[in-house]
């Protein structure tokens, strides 16, 4: 049977090859992708080679026979020809090779996590509980108007400390007074297993390069551990011996911690080795999940990550010039030179629009932050009366977070009134505990009971249910799935700690979400959006795909498409969500979802939109061809006919890039050091031929602002650069949940929220199955669209804000 060789072994093979044959395979003149491709600055010999690998003394060596063959010679002149317009296609093979060469130096000297590189030398931050934070960077090569550019950005990530297992447990389990306490309590032992399982360790009692995964702890203590020692020659029979005696005789090591269990190391619980904890050290570079950090550690990691522009600027410059950075020794051997100074660009600031609120009041936004407030006599543009609502208090039995129900209702009604929302007392007030979140079925029964009680009083369907929770709970996803796909009533959740404080701003934000969910309009632009004329009917569409975690191999990806249903305000949206194949980026039924939204628009406005602007999120430049050739073609084929041919513009919005904008002087930035909202850059660092630009539409109060990169892939509406940039910036002021411009154009922002909601639906549906489908059909089972279909009452309202 042919066995797959892991990436770690492949890299060891390459290193051994270069060390065995340094003249034929000069390691500093080659770059390796960790799989099957080697890029070289010199001609390499071809043919078959044999490499022997050993992990140290007394371990079986491994022999590998592999073939090196010449595939292609990259012509770097193609890059110059493309940039000068002589070549019609992007030479992606050249870009791939150069990108790999730029990554070779940090790959060898830093810890690789995805596409980022982190250093365990120099500055680290202790986050406690056996975790530390380390600085790193991610970089890429981009084709720009000035040529090939290196884009690099600073990042910080949490890792398990590379310390002994005993020291790690003493930090991770703070109640342990001594490592020997693990044997005193089953609880401590279970906590130790939970903390260690899956981590990789190196052993210190013998020379060894291998990394061993921890599968658990032995049942017995180290001093009580015996095993059958087999004669490797097969001459003598197996001899029963103790682990303590074996380590003394074989390795000359005395075990000090005898009254604790050994680690079980191996690939599975059936084939393991017992090794004393004191001889095991955690392998360097094991990422610690951010979501598992406690509150204080998460805050400290955020403080390290969200750094001010000046500090980020210095960190980026240091990493570009570092010996273990992308501009190290390797690239020089390939004849690559990098100007290590940042590129100077000229930007401009788009003026902020005026906002219309209730009573046709005109609001001018704040000069620096571009924010506006809803204090004093300011109310919402169109406040929906809340006359049929219910309150569920999930805080019964809580020691500290009991809801002060009457005060909360009084405060909420008063704040709604100031904003122009008439709110009656709730039809139903129901008190229960957080135990109601134990299952989707219990929540469904509870919500049905609440709806029935309310209907008996008003004879009409509830508008909204306010759910006050004592704390965040995984059952939140069940609540949303049940209420939005089965019951057909929107819910608004909040925490009792915030509800009891009754701060004016918090209640105002709650009112904004409630009004948007009920179909009200919080505010709109005072002037018309640029480019369009009075007779136009325009629809803005946003699309995104939410993928499962990398470790998940079964669950579907979730596609979401949202579209505006009112014009010219363009601030109310309908949404559609659909599952599709696992980790598939192409939206399978993009056209059908767009057609459904166009029908909704037509039903509300009695006319179909004559112009459509589509914003697509989540695709890389390598997928632009797929978006144009497959997704856009599917949309046109589905929605267009002999009598309906709308003008379509397709724009990709990217936030996952490494470009940052820094002001050259104090006059170019605000009080936080960030570029002001409305800053746009459409020269030098953009693509040499395509229609793209960077727009920083939000105020950067924390850290360093990251602009959104917009790419226009197809434009049948013939926007000028100024018109489109102004259009997108103005739309950023229409996001319903806040009184400030957001960093991402709202159609994309909303599509992201809906796709995430679809992921919650999938997780809730999966958790509600008493008999989950077999692994062979799991992916198909969770792609059943019926699990994600919105209730008809919610299809055309903004339930997701």
N, C-alpha and C positions, 0 to 999 in steps of 0.2 A: 504494500500500500504506500502510495506517495504521500509524504508528510510535508505540510507547509512550513516553511522556515520563517520564524518571527523576525520583525524589524530589528530588534536588538541584536539577534545573531547575524543578520545581514550586514549591519554596520560593523560588527566585530570581524566578519569575514573580510570586508573591505580594508579595515585597519591592519589586519594580519597580512593581507596580500601586499599592502604598501610597505609594511615593515620587513617582510621576507624578500621583496624584490624592489628596493627603493629606487634603483636606477631605471627600471622599466615602468614603475607605477609611483611617480613622485606625488606624495599625498597633498602637498601644498599647491599642486598644479591641477588638482581634480576636485570636482564637486559632485556629491552623491545625494540622490533624492530619497535614500532609505529603502528603495524597492529594486527596480531593474535598470535605472538609467544612471550612467556616469557621464558627466561633461568634463572634458579635459582641454587644457591649454596646449598640450603637446600630443603627438600621435602615440597611442597606446598599442602594445602588441596584442594580437588576437590569438584565440585558441583556447584549449582547455587547461584549467589550473586546479590543483588540489590544495586545500587549506585545512590544517589541523587546529582545532580549538580545544582548549582545556580551561576548566574553571578553577583549577588549583590542584593541590595535592590530593591524592586518594579519590579523585573523581574521574569518571570515565571520559576520555576525550571524544571529540566528535569530528568526523571527517566530512568534508564537503567537496564535491567535484562540480565545477561550474564552467561555463563557457563565456568568453568575452568575444563579442563580434562588433565590427564597425557598422553603425547604422546610418549616420548622416554627418555631414560637415555643415555647421551653421554659418551662413554668410551674414556677417554683421552689417555689411553694406546695405542689406535689405531694410534695416531700420532707418538708415539715412534716406534711402529711396522713398520709403513710405512717408517720412516726415516732410520730404520735399515735394510730395505729390506724384512722384514717378511710379510708385507701386500702389495698386488699387486696394490691396487687402493688408490687414495687420499681420506682420510676421510673428505669429504667436509662438512658434518654436524658438525663435531668437529671444523673445521676451521671457519665455519659460526658463531657458538656459541661463540668461543673465540674472533672473530673479533667484535661481538656485545658487549661483555663484555668490550673490550678495548674502545669502543665508548660511553659507558653508561655515564661515568663521564663528558666528554665534552658535551654530548647531554643535560645534565641537566643544565649545567652552562654557556654554550656558545650559540651563535646563529648558527643554522645549515643552511647551504646553499649547497644543493646537498650533497656531501660527505665531505665537509669542515666545519670547526668550527671557528667562529670569536668571538673575545672578544670586548665588548664595555667599558671595564674597562682599565685604564692605558693609554698607548700611542694611540692617534688618530691624524689624520692630516686633517685640514680643507681645503677642495678643493673649497670652495666657492659655491654660488648658492644653499645653503641648503643641501650640500653634504659633507660627511666626509669619509675618508679612515680608515679602521681598519685591524689590523693584525690578521692572523689566521693560520691554518695548515690543511693539509689533511694527513691521515695516513692509512696504511693497514698492514696486516700480510702476510708474504711471507715465503714459504718453501725454505730453502737454505741449503747448505752443512754444515753449522754450527748449523742447527736446525731451529726453528721458529724465524723469525726476524721481528722486528717492523721497518717499513719504514715510515718516517715522513718528510714532507717538508713544508717550510714556504710559505705563500702567503698573498697577500693584495687585498682587494676588496672595492669598493665604495658603500656606503649606504646613503639613505636619513637620515638626522639628526633626532633623536627622540626629536623634539622641537615642540612648539606650532605651529598651522597652520598659525597664523598671522605672527610669526617670520619667518617661512619658506617662506611665500609669499614675505615678505620684502627682504629676501636674494635672492630668486629665480627671482624676477622681479625687477631688480635694478633701473628701471626708476620710481618706486613708491616712492614718497616722504612720503606718509602716507598711511595707509591701507584704509583710506576713499576714496583714489583716484580710487579704483576699481569701484565705482558707477559713476565716472565722465566720463568714457569712455567705450564703448562696447568692444574696443580692449583689454583694461586691464582686463575686466571681462572674455573675451574669453581666454586670456593668463592664467588667474588664473584657469579656468576650466581645460585647457589642462595640467597645472602643477599638479593639484590635483586629477584628475579623476583616479580611480582605487587604490589610496593609502588607507591604513587602518589607522584608528585613534582610540584612546581611549578617553572617555569623563571624565571630571574632576569635573562636577557639582554634581555627585552622586557616591557612591561606586559601581563599576562595573568592571568586568574582561573582558567583551566582547570586540571584535575588530570589528569595523564597516567600511565597504568600502565606499568611497566617490563616489557618482554617478553624482554629479554636484553641481551647486549653485542655490539657489532660485531666482526667477525672481524679487521679491520685496525685499526691505530692511527689516532688522530685526524688526524695529519699526512699519512696516506696515504689519507684518505677523499675521494672525488670523487663528484659526482653531476651529472645533467643539469638545468640551471636553465631552467625553462620560462617564456617570456614570457607574463604573465597576459593581455595584450591579443591574443596570438596572431599578432602581426605578424612578429616575428623568430624564427628557428629556435632550438631549444634549444641552450644553450651549456654545454659541459663546464667545470666549475669545481671548485675544491677547497673543502672545508668551511671551512678556515682563512681563505681569501680571502673567502668568502661572509659569514662572521661579521664580518670586518673592514669590508667594504664595506656590508653591509646594516644591521648593528647597531652598528658602531663599537666592537666588542669584540675584544681580542686574546686568543687562547687560550693559556694558559700551559702546561698539561699536554698536550703534543703526543704523548707516547710512551705513551699509554694509550688503550684503545678507548672509543668513544662509547657512550652508552646508546641502546638501541633503545626508543622510546616509541610506544605505540599500542595498539589493541585486539587485534591479532593479529600474528603474525610476517610476514604477507604485506603489511600496510599499516602501515609504521612510519616514524618520523622519527628521524634520528640527531642527538643533541644531546650536546655535550661534558659530561662529568660535573660540571665545576666550575660549570656554570650550572644545576644541578639541586639542589633542596632537598626533603627528604622532607616530605610533607604532614602537618600536625598531626593527631593523634587516630587514628592507625592502631594497632589493638590488637595486642599481641605475645602469641602463644599461650603460656599458662602452662606447658604441658607441654614447651615447647622451651627453657625456662630451664635453665641449668646448676645444679648442686647449690647452690652458694653464693648465686646470685641468687634461686633458689626459696626458700631459707631466709630471705633478707632480705625478700622480698615477703611471706612468711608472717608474719614478725615485725611488718611494717607493718600487715598485715590483722588479725592476732589481737591486738588491743589490750585492755588491762585496762578494766574497767567505768568507772572514773573518767575515763580518757582518751576512751573512746567517748562517754560522756555529754557531755563538753565539745565534742567534734567535732560531735556531732549538734546541739547548741544553736547552735554557730557557723554551721552550714550552714542551719539554719532561719532564722536572722536575717541571712544574707548577702544582699548586693544582687543577686547572681546566683542566689539560691536560689528556692524555690517561692513565697515570700511577698514577692516583689519588687513592682515598680510595677504590673505588669499586673493583678493580682487586685483592686487598689483601684479600678480603672476599671470592674470588674464588680460592685462593691459587696460584695466578699467580705472578711471580716475573720477573722483567725486569732489565737487566743490562743497566743502563742509559748512559753508555759510548759508543761512536761510535765504530763500528767494524773496525779493522785494516785489510787492504787487501794489497796484493802485485800486482802491475800492471806493465805493460811494455809498451814501446812506439814503435810502428811500424814505420819504416822508410818511408819517403815520396817518391813517384815515381818521375821520371823526366817527363817533358812535352815536346811534340813536337809541334812546331808552324810552320808558313810558312817558306818555304825555307829549310825544314828539320832541322831547328834550334832546338837545345837542350836547354831547360830552366830548371835551378835548382831553386826550390822554396825557399822562404825565410826561414831561419832557425827556427824562433820561430812561425811565423804566418802561414807558409806553403803557402804563397801567391806568385803570380808572376804578373808582370805588362807587359803591351803592349806598352811601350814607345819607343822612338827612332826608330830604324829600325826593330822593331818586328811587324810582321803582322800575320793575321789569317792563319790557315792551308790551308783552301780552301774557298776563298772569292767568293761568288756568285755575278755576275755582276747585278746591279740594273739599268736596262735600261727602264723598263716600270713601272713607278710608278706615283702616284698622291698625291697631298698635299691638304688637306682640312683644312682651317683656320677657326676655330669656334669662333674667338675672335672679330669679327666685332661688334662695338658698346660698347665694354668694355672700362671702364674709365682708368684702370691702366694696364691691362694685354694684350694689343694688341700685336699680333705677329709681330716681325720685320722679315718679310718673306724672303727678299733677303739675309739678313745676316745669317739667320738660314740655308738656303739652301747652301750657300757658306761654312759655318762652317761644316755642316754635310757632304758635298761632300769631303771636305778636310780631315776630320777625317776618312771617309771611305777609301779614297785613301791611307792614311798612314797605314791602316790595311790590305791593299791588296784587297779592294773591289772597283771595278770600278762602279761609280755612275753617270748616266747622269742627266740632268735637268729633272724635272717632266714633264710628258706629259700634265698634267692638274693641274692648281692651282686654287682652288675655295675658295672664301671667303664668309662666312656666319656667323650667330650668334649662340649662345648657345640655342636659341629657336628651332633650328633644332632637339634638343634632346627631344622635347615635346612628340613625339610619335614614335613608331616603324615604322609606315607607312610613316611618313615624312622622316625618315632616309633611308628607303628602296628606296623611290623615288629619294632621293639625290644620294645614291650610284649607282643606276641604271643609272642615268644621267651622273655621273662621269665615269663609266665604258664605257658607249656608246661613250662619247667624246674621251676617250683614244683609244678605238678601231678604231674610224674613222681616227685616226692619225697613229696608228702602225699596224692595221689589226690583232693584237694579244691581248690575254687576259692580263689584268693588273697583275703584280706580287704582288704589295703591295700598300696599301693606308696609308699614314701617316696622322693622325688626331691630330691636335694641339688644345687642349681645354683650355679655360680660367680658368676652375676650375673643380673639380671632380663633376660628375653629375650622378644621378640614371639612366639616359638614356644610360650610358656606356653598360649596359647589353643588351639593345635593339640593339646597334651598333654591338656588338659581335654576337648576335643571327642572325641578318639579314645578316651580312657579311659572316658568317661561315656556315650557313645552307641554305641560299637562293641565295646570290650573288656569292659566291665561290671565294672570294678574302680575303687574310689575311690583317689585319689592325694592325698598331702600334700606340698607343696613347701616348701622352706626354702633359705636362702642359706648357703653354706659358711662365710662369715665369722662368722655368728651360731652356726652349729652347732659350730664349733671352739671358740668361747668357752665354750660349755656353761653359761651363766648359769642359775641355778636358776629364775628367773622366766620366762625364755624357754622353757626346756624344759617348765615347767609349762603354759604357754600352748599349746605344741605338743601336749601330752598331752590338754588339754581338747578341742582340735579333733579329734584322732584318736579319742578316745572317743565324741564326738558323732557322727562320721561312721560309726562301727561300730555305732551303735544303743544305746550306753550312755547313762546319765543322770548328768550331772555333779553336779547339786544340784537341789533343788526347794523350794517354799515349805513352811514348817512348818505353817501354818494354811490352812484352805480359802479359796478365793477368795470374796469377798463376793457376796451376793445369791442365790447358788444353794443348793439343798437337796440332801440325800443322794441322792434318787432321780433327780436330773437327770443327763443325759449331755450335756456341752457341748463344742462344737467352735469353735475360734477360726480364722478364715480371714483371710489377708492377700492383697492384690492390688495390683499395680503394673504400669506400662507403661514400657518403656525405648525412647526414640526415638533415631534416628540423629542425627548431627551436623547442624546447620542447613545446612551446605554440601552435604550428601548428599541427592540427590533421587530415589534409587532403592531403597535398602535398606528392608526392612520394619521396622515397630515390633515390639517383643517384649513380649508379655503374659506375666505370671507370676502364679500363684495358689498359695499354700501353705496348709496346714491342719494343725491338731494331730490326732494319732492316738491320744493317751492322755489319760485323765481319771481322777482329778482333778488329776494333776501338770501336765498341759497344757504339756509342755516338749519333746516330740518332734513333728517335722513331716514331712509328705510334700509334694512339690512337683510342679507341672505347668507346662510352658512351651510357648508357642505363638506363631508369627509371625502378623502381621496387616498390614493395609494401611499404607502409608507414612504416618507421623506421625498415625495415628488413635488418639485417646485412648480411645474406647469399646472395651471388651474384647469382641471379637466373639463368642467362645464361652465367656463367663463361666459360664453355666449348666452346660455340659458338663464344664468343668474342676471345678466345685464338686461335681457329681454323681459324678465319678470319685473325688474325695477322700472323699466320704461313703461310697462303696462300700468304699474302703480302711479307713476308720474302722470300718465295720460288720464287715468281715472280721476285723479284729484284736480287736474288742470284743464281737462277736456282738449288737450292737444299734446302731441308727442314732441319731445325736445328736438329742435332743429340743429343744435350744436351740443356735442358731448366732449368733455375733457376728462380723460381717464388718468388717474395717478396710480402707478403700480409700485408696490414696496417689496423689498426683500430679494431683489435679483442682482446678481453681479454683472459686470460688463461682459463676461463670457456667455451670459444667458440672454443678452439683448436680442440676439438672432432668434432664439426660441420665442421670445415675447412678440416679436414682429411677425415671424413666419407662421407661428401656430396660434398664439392667443389672440392677436389682433385679427387674424384671418377668421378664426372661429367666431369672434364677436360680429364682424361684418357679415359673415355668411348667415348668422342666426337672426340678427335684428333688421338687416336691410332687405327690402323687396322693391318691386317696380314703383311703388308709391311712396317709399320712405327711404331716403338716402341722407342721413344726418352727417354733418361735417365732424370728423373725429380727430382729436389731438391726444396722443399717448405720451405720457411723461413718467419716467422712473425717478423715484425719490430714494436717495441712499443716505443712511446715517452711519453705516458701518464702513468707515474709511479713516485714514490716519491724518487727514489735513486739518490743521488748526490755524486760526488767524490771530496774529498778535499786532497790537498797535506799535508803530515805530516811536511815537512820542506820547507824552501825557495828553496832548491835545486830541489824539486819535482814539482815546479810550474813555470809559466812564470811571466812576468812583471805585468800582471793583477791579479795574484793570482790563476788563473785557471790551471788545468792540461793541458799539451800540446796536440795539435792535434795528433791523432794516439794512444792515451792512451787506452789500452784494459785491462779489468779485467775478468778473466775466472776461478776464484777460490773463495772459501768461501761464497760469496754472491750470487752465482748462484744456480740453482736447483740441488738437490742432485744426480739426475740420468740423467736428460735430457741434450741435447746439446744446451747450451745457453751461451751468454757472453754480456758484456757491452762494447761499443765502443764509445769513444768521438772523432769524426773525424774532428771537426771544431775548429777554434781558438775562444776562448771566449773573445771578446773585451769588452762586456757589461755584467754586472751581473755575475751569476755563471753558468758555462756550465752544460748542462744536457746531459748525454750520451744516446745513443739509445740502447735499450735492444733487441738483436736479438735471436730468438728461432728457431732452426732447427727442424721442425716437421717431415720431411721425406727427406731422402738423398740417392738417387740412384746413385749419382755421387761420393759418398764416399770421401767427403772432409775431410782433417785433420783440426783441429782447426786453426793452423797457416795459412793454405792455404785459408780458408774461410775468416778469419779476414783480411788478406792481400788483398784478392779479393774485399771485400766490401769497405775497406779503399781506395784502388786504384780507384774504381768506383766513390767514392765521389769527385774525382778530375775532373770528366768528365761532370759536370753540366754546361750546355751551357751558363747560364746567368751571370756567374761570374768567376773571375780568382783566385779562392781559393776553398778549399774543403768545402763541405756542411755537415750539421749535420745529414742528413738522406740520405740513399742510393738513387741515382737518380731515379731508376724505381718507387720507392714509392713516391718520391717528385713530379715527373711528374704526377703520377696517382692522387695525391691529387689536383694538379692544374687542371687536366681535369675534375675531379668530381666537383670541384667548378665551372668550366665553365659550366658544365651541369646544375648546380643549377641556374646560371644566365640565361641559355636558358629557364628553367622552369618558372622563374619569369617574363622574357620578354614575353614568350608565354601567360602567364596568364594575364599580363597587356595589351596585344594587343587585347584581346577578347572584342568586344563591347557587347556581350551577354554571360557572363560567364555561365558555366554549373550549374545546380542545385546542392545544397549541397549533395544530395543523390548520385550523380554520379561524383562529383568533382574529387575524388581520381582516378577513372578510366579514366576520361578525360585527366588528366595531365600525365597519364602513356602511352599515345599514342606515340609510338616510332618515329613516323614521325616528331614530334615536335623537336626531338633531333638528327635526322640524319644529319651527316655532308655532306656538298656539296662534290661531287666526286673529285673536284680539291684539297680539303684539307684533304682527308681521310688519306693520308700517309705522311704528313709533320707535323712539330712541330709548329702548329698554336697557341699552348697554352703557349709558353714560354714568 
